[in-house]
Amino acid sequence: MSKIVLGLVAGAVLGLLDGMTAWFTPEVRDQMMSIIIGSTFKGLLSGVAAGWAAKRFNSMVIAVLVGLGVGLVLSYLVAAMGDAQGNHYYLQIVLPGAVLGLIVGFASQRFGKQRARAA
């Protein structure tokens, strides 16, 4: 599987799992569907960015840093919006987003296949 596709798939799966953990915060259970969709989309974007960086630079450090950076930025933007009651769950949103980015960056570089270039 190519690095970008692997990042896309891993990001979507991890984003889905991240969104489903919102169930453990009773105050936001009425918003579960939008949280799951948003977390999955956040994972997709982080995965594509990390996969692209892994393919482009073929460097573990760059792939992990790009995944971390995109995950942090997207998670921060979501946390800054807050919920309907005006609560901001920075730790509960930003930390899993950062971990998601790290894992996707690592997986894209480590397990993704580099496409052979034509001679």
C-alpha positions in Angstrom: 0.0 0.0 0.0 1.4 3.4 -0.9 2.4 5.8 1.9 -0.4 8.3 1.2 -3.1 5.6 1.0 -1.8 4.0 4.2 -1.9 7.4 5.9 -5.4 8.0 4.7 -6.7 4.6 6.0 -4.8 4.7 9.3 -5.9 8.3 9.9 -9.5 7.5 9.2 -9.5 4.4 11.5 -7.7 6.2 14.3 -9.9 9.3 13.8 -13.0 7.1 14.1 -11.7 5.6 17.3 -10.8 9.0 18.6 -14.3 10.3 18.0 -15.9 7.3 19.6 -14.1 7.9 22.8 -16.2 11.1 23.3 -18.8 8.7 24.7 -16.8 8.8 28.0 -17.6 12.5 28.3 -21.3 12.6 29.3 -21.7 16.3 28.6 -21.1 15.8 24.9 -23.0 12.6 24.3 -25.7 14.4 22.4 -23.1 15.6 19.8 -21.6 12.1 19.2 -22.3 12.0 15.4 -20.7 15.4 14.7 -17.8 14.5 16.9 -17.2 11.2 15.1 -17.5 12.8 11.7 -15.2 15.6 12.7 -12.6 13.3 14.2 -12.6 11.0 11.2 -12.1 14.0 8.9 -9.3 15.3 11.1 -7.7 11.9 10.9 -8.1 11.8 7.1 -6.4 15.1 6.7 -3.6 14.2 9.1 -3.1 10.9 7.4 -2.9 12.4 3.9 -0.5 15.1 5.0 1.8 12.6 6.9 1.6 10.2 4.0 2.5 12.9 1.5 5.5 14.0 3.7 6.6 10.4 4.0 6.5 9.9 0.3 8.0 13.2 -0.6 10.9 13.3 1.8 11.3 9.6 2.8 12.2 10.7 6.3 10.8 9.3 9.5 11.4 12.5 11.4 9.7 14.7 8.8 6.7 12.3 8.4 6.2 12.2 12.2 6.6 15.9 12.6 4.1 16.7 9.8 1.6 14.3 11.2 2.1 15.8 14.7 1.8 19.3 13.4 -1.3 18.8 11.3 -2.9 16.8 14.1 -2.1 19.5 16.7 -3.4 22.4 14.5 -6.6 20.7 13.5 -7.3 19.5 17.0 -6.6 23.0 18.4 -9.0 24.6 16.0 -11.7 22.1 17.0 -11.1 22.6 20.7 -11.1 26.4 20.3 -14.7 26.2 19.0 -16.0 24.7 22.2 -19.3 22.9 22.7 -22.8 24.2 22.9 -22.4 25.1 26.6 -19.2 27.1 25.9 -16.8 24.5 27.4 -13.4 24.0 25.7 -12.0 20.5 26.1 -8.4 21.2 25.0 -6.7 18.3 26.7 -9.4 15.8 25.7 -9.2 16.9 22.0 -5.7 18.2 21.4 -3.8 15.3 23.1 -5.5 12.5 21.1 -5.2 14.5 17.9 -1.4 14.9 18.5 -1.1 11.2 19.2 -3.1 10.3 16.1 -0.7 12.5 14.0 2.3 10.8 15.5 1.1 7.3 14.9 -0.1 8.0 11.3 3.2 9.7 10.5 5.2 6.8 11.9 3.0 4.2 10.2 3.1 5.9 6.8 6.9 6.0 6.7 7.5 2.6 8.3 4.9 0.5 6.6 4.0 2.4 3.4 5.6 1.3 0.2 7.7 3.7 -1.8 6.6 3.7 -5.4 9.4 2.6 -7.8 10.4 5.4 -10.2 10.5 4.8 -13.9 13.9 4.7 -15.5 
